């Protein structure tokens, strides 16, 4: 077994033989509590450690700010894709709130970045010793600002030669215009071409849900901490789940849902699993897929 980006997967396997472990609850749990739990779990022989992740803020109005602030606090690096910086400024800096001052870079063709926002982030920082926000102009019209941000995070400026690429969480990925929302789903496939997530894993946070791509294989998705079943006040996730065959038809098997399926064909225009429920006693949802599918799960606000 090997551990990469905070998630364990089998090695030497291909296709449906792959087994992937997911810990999306780590993205949104209180960081200090995570450290305490890791110390406790380590004494019990648990090898899982929280993986670092990078945050990309897209150009969508920010809602569910409690969740946004939790992601911001837990991220190791934070960038805004062009107009995403405006969204941060509108909900915080503009109102004297310095919660989001610790922004590493603003990246893109900068056609959406306002002068007011640019001035704010280049003159403010989270502390007197912290670096000011870098402005990185990438004028190419053949790449989106989202893609430019991902290239930066996976490039030499952010990635260490001896460390795996960071997982990436994109805020504002599924809101607003339908074509923009579909474009973000397209980017999930575009940025994760490896069948083993060799370039890191990606998540889209839309305020009410978290969405990520399940490659061909078996996926074990931890949705609750051990021993915290039937304690809804401690849940990070709400009960609603969808498994969507966006790219191509697939066959799926599930465990831990109210309406589990076995060898179930799914495709757009045919059967699609939406509005399923995580059972109150489920700690790990298991999904096996013959082809890539999107997994989306609702979030509880914090």
C-alpha positions in Angstrom: 0.0 0.0 0.0 1.1 3.6 -0.6 -0.2 6.9 0.6 -0.4 9.9 -1.7 -2.1 13.2 -1.1 -3.7 12.0 2.1 -5.5 9.1 0.3 -4.4 5.5 0.1 -4.6 3.4 -3.1 -3.4 0.1 -4.2 -0.3 -0.1 -6.4 0.3 -2.3 -9.4 -3.4 -2.5 -10.3 -5.2 -1.1 -13.3 -8.8 -0.3 -14.2 -11.4 -1.9 -12.0 -8.7 -3.5 -9.7 -7.9 0.0 -8.4 -9.0 0.7 -4.8 -9.0 4.4 -3.7 -9.5 5.8 -0.2 -11.0 9.2 0.1 -11.1 11.5 3.2 -13.1 14.5 2.1 -14.1 15.2 5.7 -10.6 16.4 6.3 -11.1 19.4 4.0 -13.7 20.9 6.3 -13.0 19.6 9.7 -11.5 22.0 12.3 -7.7 21.9 11.7 -6.8 21.9 15.3 -9.2 19.1 16.0 -7.6 17.2 13.0 -4.2 17.5 14.6 -5.5 16.2 17.9 -7.2 13.3 16.2 -4.1 12.4 14.3 -2.0 12.2 17.4 -4.6 9.9 19.0 -5.1 7.8 15.9 -1.3 7.4 15.5 -1.2 5.7 18.8 -3.8 3.3 17.6 -1.8 2.3 14.5 -3.8 4.4 12.0 -1.5 5.5 9.1 -3.8 8.1 7.5 -2.6 11.7 7.7 -4.4 14.8 6.5 -3.0 15.7 3.0 -2.2 19.3 2.2 -4.4 21.0 -0.4 -4.4 24.2 -2.4 -7.4 26.5 -2.8 -8.6 28.2 -6.0 -11.3 30.8 -5.8 -13.2 31.1 -9.0 -15.2 34.1 -10.3 -18.6 33.2 -8.6 -20.3 35.1 -5.7 -19.3 33.5 -2.4 -22.0 32.0 -0.2 -22.0 29.7 2.8 -19.1 31.8 4.2 -18.6 29.5 7.3 -17.6 26.7 5.0 -15.5 29.0 2.8 -13.6 30.2 5.9 -13.0 26.7 7.0 -11.5 25.7 3.7 -9.5 28.9 3.6 -8.0 28.1 7.1 -7.2 24.5 6.2 -5.5 25.3 2.8 -1.7 25.5 2.5 -1.8 27.9 -0.4 -4.6 30.1 -1.7 -5.0 31.7 -5.2 -7.7 33.5 -7.0 -8.5 33.0 -10.7 -8.8 36.6 -11.9 -12.3 37.8 -10.9 -12.3 35.4 -8.0 -10.3 38.0 -6.1 -13.2 40.5 -6.5 -15.5 37.9 -4.9 -13.2 37.7 -1.9 -12.9 41.4 -1.6 -16.7 42.0 -1.9 -17.4 39.7 1.1 -14.5 40.6 3.3 -11.9 43.3 2.6 -14.4 45.8 1.3 -16.2 45.6 4.7 -13.1 45.8 6.9 -12.9 42.0 7.3 -9.3 40.7 6.9 -10.2 37.0 6.9 -9.1 36.6 3.3 -6.0 38.9 3.2 -3.7 35.9 3.1 -4.0 35.4 -0.7 -0.9 34.1 -2.4 -1.6 35.1 -6.0 -4.2 36.4 -8.5 -3.8 34.6 -11.8 -5.3 35.0 -15.2 -5.8 37.4 -18.1 -7.0 39.9 -15.5 -9.8 41.3 -17.6 -12.2 40.9 -14.7 -10.0 42.1 -11.8 -11.1 45.6 -10.7 -8.6 48.3 -9.8 -10.1 48.5 -6.3 -9.5 44.8 -5.7 -6.0 44.8 -7.1 -5.0 47.8 -5.0 -6.4 46.1 -1.9 -4.6 42.8 -2.2 -1.3 44.3 -3.3 -1.2 46.6 -0.2 -2.7 44.3 2.5 -1.5 41.1 4.0 -2.4 38.9 7.0 0.6 40.2 9.0 3.4 42.8 8.7 5.9 40.0 7.8 3.6 38.2 5.3 4.2 38.5 1.6 1.8 40.7 -0.4 -0.4 39.0 -3.0 1.4 38.4 -6.3 -0.4 39.5 -9.6 0.4 37.0 -12.4 -0.8 38.1 -15.8 -1.3 35.2 -18.2 -2.9 36.7 -21.4 -3.4 33.5 -23.4 -7.0 33.2 -24.6 -6.6 29.4 -25.3 -6.7 28.6 -21.6 -9.2 29.5 -18.8 -8.2 31.4 -15.7 -9.1 28.2 -13.8 -6.6 26.2 -15.9 -3.9 28.9 -15.5 -4.4 28.7 -11.7 -4.0 24.9 -11.7 -0.9 25.1 -13.9 0.6 27.6 -11.4 -0.2 25.3 -8.4 1.3 22.3 -10.1 4.3 24.2 -11.4 7.8 24.8 -9.9 6.6 27.9 -7.9 4.4 25.8 -5.6 5.4 22.1 -6.0 8.5 20.7 -4.3 10.5 18.2 -6.2 10.4 15.6 -3.4 6.6 16.1 -2.7 3.5 14.8 -4.5 1.4 17.5 -6.2 -1.2 19.0 -3.9 -4.8 18.2 -4.1 -6.9 21.2 -5.2 -10.2 22.5 -4.0 -12.0 25.0 -6.3 -14.5 27.3 -4.6 -17.4 28.5 -6.7 -17.2 25.7 -9.2 -20.9 25.0 -9.8 -23.0 28.1 -9.8 -24.3 30.8 -12.1 -24.6 30.1 -15.8 -25.1 26.5 -17.0 -22.3 26.7 -19.5 -19.9 27.9 -16.9 -21.0 25.1 -14.5 -20.5 22.5 -17.2 -17.1 24.0 -18.0 -16.0 23.4 -14.4 -17.1 19.8 -14.6 -15.1 19.5 -17.8 -12.1 20.8 -16.0 -12.4 18.0 -13.4 -11.8 15.5 -16.3 -9.2 17.7 -18.0 -7.0 18.1 -14.9 -7.2 14.4 -13.8 -6.3 12.4 -16.9 -4.2 9.9 -14.9 -6.1 6.8 -13.9 -4.3 7.0 -10.5 -4.6 10.7 -9.8 -0.9 11.1 -10.3 -1.2 14.9 -10.6 -3.3 15.2 -7.4 -7.0 15.1 -6.8 -9.5 17.9 -7.4 -12.7 18.9 -5.6 -15.4 21.4 -6.7 -17.1 23.3 -3.8 -20.3 25.0 -4.6 -21.5 26.1 -1.2 -24.1 23.4 -0.8 -22.1 20.4 -2.1 -18.7 18.9 -2.8 -18.1 17.2 -6.1 -15.2 15.0 -7.3 -14.3 12.5 -10.0 -14.3 8.8 -9.3 -12.0 6.9 -11.7 -12.7 3.4 -12.9 -12.2 1.2 -9.8 -13.5 0.9 -6.2 -13.7 4.0 -4.1 -14.1 4.1 -0.3 -15.3 7.6 0.7 -15.2 8.4 4.4 -18.2 10.6 5.2 -18.1 10.3 9.0 -15.5 9.8 11.7 -15.3 6.4 13.3 -17.8 6.1 16.1 -19.7 9.2 15.1 -22.7 7.5 13.4 -26.2 8.6 14.4 -24.7 11.9 15.7 -25.9 14.4 13.1 -24.7 17.4 15.0 -21.1 16.2 14.3 -21.6 15.5 10.6 -19.8 17.5 7.9 -22.0 16.1 5.2 -25.7 16.1 4.7 -27.4 12.9 3.4 -27.9 13.7 -0.3 -25.7 12.0 -2.8 -25.5 11.8 -6.6 -23.4 9.6 -8.9 -23.3 11.0 -12.4 -21.9 9.4 -15.6 -21.1 12.8 -17.3 -18.5 11.6 -19.7 -19.7 8.2 -20.8 -21.9 5.3 -19.7 -20.8 3.2 -16.7 -21.9 0.4 -14.4 -21.9 1.0 -10.7 -22.1 -0.9 -7.4 -22.7 1.0 -4.1 -22.7 0.3 -0.4 -23.8 2.5 2.5 -26.6 4.3 0.7 -30.4 4.1 1.3 -30.8 2.8 -2.3 -27.8 0.7 -3.0 -27.3 -0.8 -6.5 -25.4 -3.7 -8.0 -24.1 -3.9 -11.5 -26.4 -1.0 -12.4 -26.0 0.6 -15.8 -26.1 4.4 -15.8 -25.9 7.0 -18.5 -27.4 10.3 -19.5 -30.6 9.6 -21.3 -31.0 6.4 -19.3 -30.7 5.7 -15.5 -29.0 8.3 -13.4 -28.5 8.1 -9.6 -29.5 11.4 -8.0 -31.0 12.3 -4.6 -29.8 9.1 -3.0 -29.2 9.2 0.8 -26.3 8.3 3.1 -27.6 6.0 5.8 -27.4 7.4 9.4 -25.1 4.4 10.3 -22.7 4.8 7.4 -19.1 5.8 8.0 -17.8 4.9 4.5 -19.7 5.0 1.2 -18.3 2.5 -1.3 -18.7 3.1 -5.0 -17.4 0.8 -7.7 -17.5 2.0 -11.3 -16.4 0.6 -14.6 -16.0 4.0 -16.1 -15.4 7.5 -14.6 -18.3 9.0 -12.8 -18.8 12.2 -10.7 -19.7 11.8 -7.1 -21.5 14.7 -5.4 -22.5 15.0 -1.8 -24.4 17.7 0.1 -22.7 19.7 2.9 -23.9 21.0 6.2 -23.1 24.6 6.9 -20.7 25.4 9.8 
